[in-house]
Amino acid sequence: MKVLMINGSPKAHGCTDTALREVEKALNAYGIETETLCLGKKPVAGCIDCSACAETGRCVFQDKVNEVLDRLDTIDALIVGSPVYYAGPSGQVTAFLDRLFYAGKGRMAGKPGAAVVSCRRGGATAAFDRLNKYFNISSMPIVTSQYWNQVHGNTPEEVMQDREGLQTMRTLGENMAWLLRCIEAGRRSGVPNPKYEAQVMTNFIR
């Protein structure tokens, strides 16, 4: 089993990474493989609504989005982390996820997803809610914790003092590991995946 952790912070080893590392410890304790993709400081193109991905399954912009799409079938779960900017996730991570989820479409279904946010003080729950919407619209089980998945601090050292936040991360890892093992046990027992109807789309302006 493999969990891809996406770090949407421009800082590879900042507060968001500190939170993700705490989740990772719990996952690794159960033998679950983890990989971190850091979006870094380079600009990430937003979706231009060209619909080319509907034909190819890949984005027209050749970057990390396609790297994930190319091996999406080998990834069992996603954890997306982001700092809080003006009560929302970083621009890099929302641009990345817009394209990843639009091009990925139904290939996301059934993969557990979780969001993690880090902030100095406020705006965490709004950013957390925004990230969860990607999972919510994609038939992905959302993995929860004992509190909203957030840590507080302006530096990694301050985050390490947020004992409740770090415990929340560890509990998230425990719950993610438990759900992944339940899904795997279901597959071995012959429990079939959900069968979905053809999607119906209704436009309200006709």
N, C-alpha and C positions, 0 to 999 in steps of 0.2 A: 504494500500500500504506500502511496506517495502523496504528500501534501505540498502544493506549490504555495509559497508565501510571497506575496507581491508587496514590496516596500515602496510606497508612493511618495516617500520623502526624498528631497534632493540630497540629503545627508545619509550616506551609506551606513554610518555608525552613530546615528543620533538617537533621539528619544523613541521614535517609532521602531527602530531596529531593536532597542533595548526591550520593548514590550514583546516583539515577535520572538526574540531569543527565549523569553520566559515560556511562551507557548511551546516553542520547539523542544525545550527540555522535557516537558510532559509527554509530547508525542514520541520523542526518541526513546523514552523509558519503556514504551510498549513496542519498540522495534519498528515504528512507522518512519519511513524515510521522509526527509524534508529537504526542500530546495528553496532558496531565497532568490528572487529576481528583484534587483534594485533598479528603479527607473532612473535614478541619478539626476544630473543637472542639465542634460540635453533636453531641448524642447521636444514635446510629443505632439504630433499632428492630431487634430481633431477630425471627427468623421465629416466627410463632405457630401454624404448622401448620394454617392455615385451608383450604388447598388451593384457594383462589380462583384462584390463578395457573394452575392446571391448565385452567381454562375460558377465561381471558382472556389468558394469557401475560404478565400484568403483576402487580405486587405490590399488595396493598390499601393499603400505605403509600405515599403519593405523595411520593417524595423522589428522591435521585440514583440509586437502583437502577433506577427506571423510566426515568430519562433515558438510562441506558446500554442498557437493554433495548430502548427505542424505536429505537435506531440500531445495534443489535448487528450487523446484517448489513453495516454499512459498516466494521466494525472487523476487521482481519485477525489481530491478535495482542494478547495481554494481558501486561503486566508489573505485578506487584503488589509494592509495597514496604511495609515495616512496621518500626517500631522493635521492640525486644525488651522485653516486659514479663513478668517472672517466667518466663522461658524460653519464652514464646509470643508470637504476634503481638498487636497491639493489639485491644482489645474492639471498637472501631469497625470495623476491617477484617474481622474474622471475622463480625460481625453482617451487614455489607454483603455479603460473599461468600456467606454462607449463603443469603440471599434471592436474590441475583443468579443463583447457579448453580442453585438449586432452580426458580426461575421460568424461567430460560433453558433448562434441560434440554438437549435434543439440539442446540440452536443453537450450543453451544460446541464441538461436535465438529470436529476438524480445524484449529482455531485454535491456533497455537503459544502456549504460556504459559511464564512464568518468574517466579520469586519472588526478591526482594531483601530482605535484612534488615540493620538497623544496630543495633549494640549497643555499650555501653561496654566490656564485657569478656567475659561468658559468656552462654550460652543461645541463641546464634545458630543452631546446627544444629537444635535442637528446634523453634524458630520457623520455620525454613526448611522443615523436614519437614512441618509442619502446613499451610503455604501450598501446598506442592506437591500435597497430597492433593486439593485442588479440581480441579487439572488432571488428575491421575491417574485420577479417577473419571469424567471427562467426555470421554474419547477425544481428549484434546489432547496433541500432541507437546510434551514438556517440554524447553525449551532450557537447555543447561548451559553451563558455563564451564571455566576451568582449575582452579578451586577452588570450594568452596561459595560461593554468591553473597552475600557478607557484607562489610561494612566495619566498622571499629572506631573509636570515638572518642566523646567526650561532647559535642563541639561540632562544627559544620561545619568549623571550622579544624583541629581534630584529625583529622577524617576525611580532610582534604586531605593529611595527613601519612602516611596509610596507603597507601603506594605500591602494595603488593601488592593491597590491596582495590580500589583504583581501577583497577588493571590488570585485575583480575577482572571489574569492571563493563564495561570496554571490550571485553574478550574476549566477554562475554555479548552485547554489542551486535553484534559481528562475527558471532557464531554465529546470532543472531536474524535479522540481515539476510541471511545466507547461506541459511538455511532458508526464509525468505519468498520469496526469489528462486527457489529450487528449486521451491517449491510453484507459484509463478506460471508458471514454465517448463513444469511438468507440465501445468497447465491448458491452456496454449497448445498443447501437443502432444497434447491429447486424452486425457490420463490421467484416468480417472474417479475420483470420490470413493469411499471404501470403502462397501460395501453391508452394512448391519448387520441381523442377525436381530431379530425382535421381542423385546423384553427379557423375560427370565424372572426372576422374583423368588421366592426360596425362603425361607420363614420357618422357623426352626429349632424354634420352639415351636408345636406343633399341637394 
